[in-house]
């Protein structure tokens, strides 16, 4: 099964206490933490691949260059939209943007690599 850009995926979360910079240890204010923004962005990329990978294959994140542009307060939603922009062998490149209910809050370039699940997990178990 060949992957052909563009593919699109979205993920959405509401900012709760557990997603704040205070709770995640990435800051001292009760707003969406950058690690939480990264998580929703990666989820959007994973969703873009749903239904396009053969059984036994998945992708793992290997790089993300994220810009957190604006704060999102508790209770507000954040939505990430990922677009698969290139495929080079097993390496997939995504462009991701995120918005809250008022404005664009983040953008990222993200790389994922296709892996065979069983082979990947066998290597992890060897550690």
Secondary structure, 3 states (H helix, E strand, C coil): CCCCCCCEEEEEEECCHHHEHHHHCCCCCCEECHHHHHHHHHHHHHHHHCCCCCCCEEEEEEEEEEEECCCCECCCEEEEEEEEEEEECCEEEEEEEEEECCCEEEEEEEEEEEEEHHHHHHHHHHC
